Amino acid sequence: QVQLVESGGGLVQPGGSLRLSCAASGRSFNTYAMGWFRQGARKEREFVAAISWTGSRTYYADSVEGRFTLSRDNAKNTVYLQMNSLKPGDTAVYYCAARNGILTPSTRGTSEYDYWGQGTQVTVSS
């Protein structure tokens, strides 16, 4: 079992930055691939980014490539999503997820992740 708690959301102006954190508790965090998803109003939950358990591989949605950076600190059982150049279209609830399995570039479905956090709201507005 892995428990995930997101933090760092809030209100930011367009062009601004936020860093989301996802703290994990439970066994063997450093053997899980981690991902971030988001769900805007009246939209389905969509893939944002993912990182392998070693941190050596990261994958991003086209919509955030070059603006968002995903990293992890296995000593602290935490993953970080640095979000820069934020746009109103990035407004959503952001969810952290853990996957007990191999991560590939196509591992982007919600059903491919085993554990989920409760989410943190990110609002980009002037």
NUTORVEX-829270 format. One record per residue: residue number from 0; residue in one letter; x, y, z of N, C-alpha, C in turn. Coordinates in steps of 0.02 Angstrom, whole numbers, plus 50000, padded with zeros to 5 digits. Last residue first. Example, Ala and Ser with C-alpha at 12.3 -4.5 7.8 and 13.67 -1.06 7.14 Angstrom:
REC/num/residuo/npx/npy/npz/capx/capy/capz/cpx/cpy/cpz
REC/1/S/50642/49888/50354/50684/49947/50357/50645/50002/50394
REC/0/A/50660/49716/50390/50615/49775/50390/50660/49835/50390
END
This chain:
REC/num/residuo/npx/npy/npz/capx/capy/capz/cpx/cpy/cpz
REC/125/S/49708/51791/49300/49729/51859/49317/49673/51894/49356
REC/124/S/49744/51620/49337/49697/51673/49318/49726/51741/49339
REC/123/V/49745/51459/49368/49787/51508/49333/49739/51561/49306
REC/122/T/49743/51350/49501/49703/51398/49463/49749/51451/49433
REC/121/V/49744/51190/49560/49786/51242/49529/49741/51286/49487
REC/120/Q/49713/51089/49699/49685/51134/49649/49739/51184/49626
REC/119/T/49758/50920/49716/49769/50989/49738/49748/51035/49681
REC/118/G/49717/50751/49770/49719/50807/49723/49731/50874/49756
REC/117/Q/49727/50634/49838/49662/50668/49838/49660/50728/49792
REC/116/G/49820/50506/49749/49810/50555/49801/49742/50588/49793
REC/115/W/49817/50331/49711/49803/50400/49694/49799/50443/49757
REC/114/Y/49885/50183/49639/49868/50223/49698/49863/50296/49677
REC/113/D/49906/50127/49511/49876/50087/49564/49852/50127/49624
REC/112/Y/49883/50155/49338/49911/50175/49402/49871/50144/49459
REC/111/E/49814/50127/49226/49881/50097/49232/49916/50116/49297
REC/110/S/49700/50199/49215/49693/50130/49239/49760/50096/49250
REC/109/T/49740/50317/49156/49726/50317/49228/49722/50247/49256
REC/108/G/49877/50302/49041/49808/50292/49060/49798/50291/49134
REC/107/R/50006/50303/49001/49974/50368/49012/49901/50362/49032
REC/106/T/50134/50237/48942/50098/50225/49005/50066/50290/49027
REC/105/S/50212/50257/48833/50140/50253/48821/50100/50239/48884
REC/104/P/50344/50252/48875/50317/50315/48850/50242/50315/48840
REC/103/T/50329/50153/49027/50349/50162/48957/50322/50229/48933
REC/102/L/50369/50074/49176/50347/50136/49145/50374/50140/49074
REC/101/I/50314/49927/49258/50361/49960/49212/50329/50022/49183
REC/100/G/50237/49949/49421/50251/49915/49358/50298/49955/49315
REC/99/N/50142/50022/49510/50185/49965/49527/50197/49924/49465
REC/98/R/50127/50193/49515/50118/50134/49474/50168/50080/49494
REC/97/A/50037/50327/49586/50093/50280/49589/50076/50217/49550
REC/96/A/49997/50501/49564/49980/50430/49561/50043/50388/49561
REC/95/C/49921/50657/49600/49981/50616/49599/49959/50543/49599
REC/94/Y/49824/50777/49516/49827/50716/49555/49894/50681/49546
REC/93/Y/49753/50936/49514/49811/50895/49496/49817/50837/49545
REC/92/V/49619/51017/49444/49642/50981/49503/49697/50933/49480
REC/91/A/49660/51162/49343/49634/51095/49354/49649/51072/49425
REC/90/T/49728/51264/49222/49685/51262/49280/49652/51193/49286
REC/89/D/49793/51275/49104/49822/51228/49153/49780/51223/49216
REC/88/G/49734/51376/49034/49716/51308/49017/49746/51256/49062
REC/87/P/49803/51490/49078/49735/51475/49105/49713/51404/49090
REC/86/K/49973/51435/49107/49921/51464/49064/49853/51450/49096
REC/85/L/50140/51460/49166/50072/51432/49173/50022/51472/49132
REC/84/S/50280/51452/49167/50243/51482/49111/50171/51456/49109
REC/83/N/50305/51297/49257/50323/51364/49237/50280/51387/49178
REC/82/M/50305/51185/49384/50263/51210/49329/50280/51283/49316
REC/81/Q/50372/51042/49445/50385/51113/49437/50348/51136/49375
REC/80/L/50328/50922/49547/50310/50945/49480/50319/51020/49478
REC/79/Y/50410/50795/49637/50397/50866/49628/50378/50880/49556
REC/78/V/50392/50667/49760/50401/50688/49690/50379/50761/49685
REC/77/T/50466/50583/49898/50429/50640/49871/50444/50649/49797
REC/76/N/50547/50517/49992/50483/50488/49970/50437/50541/49939
REC/75/K/50672/50560/50017/50618/50595/50051/50549/50569/50033
REC/74/A/50746/50478/49938/50764/50482/50009/50710/50516/50050
REC/73/N/50696/50504/49812/50677/50441/49845/50696/50440/49919
REC/72/D/50635/50631/49739/50687/50622/49789/50667/50560/49829
REC/71/R/50604/50677/49568/50588/50639/49629/50649/50635/49674
REC/70/S/50520/50781/49446/50579/50752/49478/50558/50714/49540
REC/69/L/50467/50862/49300/50452/50814/49353/50516/50785/49380
REC/68/T/50423/51017/49238/50478/50971/49251/50460/50927/49310
REC/67/F/50342/51109/49107/50339/51072/49170/50399/51026/49176
REC/66/R/50379/51160/48984/50357/51206/49037/50357/51173/49105
REC/65/G/50417/51057/48900/50456/51119/48899/50436/51169/48952
REC/64/E/50253/50996/48889/50324/50986/48871/50360/51052/48866
REC/63/V/50119/51011/48900/50161/51039/48955/50235/51032/48941
REC/62/S/50059/50954/48791/50034/51019/48813/50077/51051/48867
REC/61/D/50111/50827/48778/50133/50880/48731/50115/50949/48757
REC/60/A/50157/50757/48935/50107/50772/48885/50132/50828/48841
REC/59/Y/50314/50674/48962/50269/50730/48971/50215/50731/48917
REC/58/Y/50424/50573/49059/50381/50581/49000/50330/50635/49014
REC/57/T/50586/50522/49109/50526/50562/49119/50489/50568/49053
REC/56/R/50706/50421/49189/50663/50431/49130/50602/50472/49150
REC/55/S/50770/50415/49309/50811/50424/49249/50770/50437/49186
REC/54/G/50706/50386/49424/50709/50456/49405/50746/50469/49340
REC/53/T/50684/50258/49460/50752/50284/49472/50756/50359/49459
REC/52/W/50553/50242/49421/50569/50236/49492/50639/50260/49508
REC/51/S/50509/50374/49303/50526/50306/49322/50548/50303/49394
REC/50/I/50371/50484/49292/50443/50475/49304/50455/50403/49327
REC/49/A/50258/50586/49195/50275/50526/49233/50350/50519/49239
REC/48/A/50122/50702/49168/50192/50683/49167/50203/50620/49208
REC/47/V/49983/50706/49131/50026/50765/49129/50099/50745/49122
REC/46/F/49830/50636/49072/49900/50627/49090/49938/50694/49083
REC/45/E/49669/50685/49135/49718/50676/49082/49789/50672/49109
REC/44/R/49499/50659/49166/49566/50662/49195/49617/50644/49140
REC/43/E/49386/50756/49066/49411/50693/49093/49481/50703/49122
REC/42/K/49294/50903/49118/49341/50867/49076/49360/50801/49107
REC/41/R/49227/50992/49200/49190/50960/49145/49236/50924/49095
REC/40/A/49375/51071/49245/49303/51069/49251/49271/51039/49189
REC/39/G/49516/50957/49232/49484/51021/49231/49409/51014/49237
REC/38/Q/49630/50859/49305/49561/50858/49284/49531/50927/49290
REC/37/R/49787/50776/49283/49747/50834/49300/49677/50827/49272
REC/36/F/49924/50680/49349/49867/50689/49304/49831/50752/49325
REC/35/W/50085/50615/49366/50038/50669/49381/49985/50671/49326
REC/34/G/50166/50467/49430/50138/50509/49378/50096/50565/49407
REC/33/M/50300/50354/49459/50253/50404/49483/50228/50447/49425
REC/32/A/50346/50186/49491/50344/50242/49446/50290/50290/49471
REC/31/Y/50415/50119/49640/50356/50138/49602/50372/50193/49552
REC/30/T/50519/50096/49721/50509/50046/49669/50449/50063/49625
REC/29/N/50522/50188/49822/50571/50195/49769/50569/50139/49717
REC/28/F/50425/50145/49912/50410/50201/49867/50458/50202/49809
REC/27/S/50414/50034/50001/50446/50028/49935/50428/50084/49886
REC/26/R/50264/50063/50094/50323/50024/50077/50349/50037/50007
REC/25/G/50218/50226/50153/50207/50156/50139/50271/50123/50114
REC/24/S/50191/50384/50078/50206/50343/50136/50187/50272/50119
REC/23/A/50240/50528/49986/50216/50459/49988/50234/50426/50053
REC/22/A/50195/50685/49929/50229/50647/49980/50197/50578/49986
REC/21/C/50217/50789/49802/50177/50729/49818/50218/50688/49867
REC/20/S/50204/50960/49758/50239/50905/49791/50190/50848/49803
REC/19/L/50219/51086/49634/50178/51038/49670/50223/50984/49700
REC/18/R/50258/51248/49613/50288/51182/49621/50242/51139/49664
REC/17/L/50223/51372/49490/50205/51337/49552/50245/51272/49554
REC/16/S/50230/51531/49407/50255/51464/49421/50227/51437/49486
REC/15/G/50154/51634/49276/50185/51619/49339/50205/51547/49347
REC/14/G/50080/51651/49163/50152/51661/49158/50190/51646/49222
REC/13/P/49937/51707/49250/49967/51680/49189/50040/51699/49182
REC/12/Q/49951/51693/49430/49936/51731/49369/49966/51696/49308
REC/11/V/49878/51571/49538/49937/51603/49509/49916/51639/49445
REC/10/L/49824/51486/49680/49806/51533/49627/49869/51569/49603
REC/9/G/49871/51314/49711/49850/51381/49730/49830/51421/49669
REC/8/G/49970/51175/49776/49924/51207/49730/49906/51277/49754
REC/7/G/50045/51110/49871/50077/51161/49830/50032/51195/49780
REC/6/S/50025/50931/49880/50023/50998/49908/50055/51046/49858
REC/5/E/49959/50764/49901/49984/50819/49860/49981/50885/49899
REC/4/V/49997/50610/49962/49968/50674/49981/50001/50729/49940
REC/3/L/49968/50436/49960/49995/50494/49925/49959/50557/49947
REC/2/Q/50016/50277/50015/49972/50335/50025/50006/50396/49997
REC/1/V/50021/50113/49962/50055/50177/49960/50002/50231/49970
REC/0/Q/50041/49940/50000/50000/50000/50000/50043/50062/50000
END
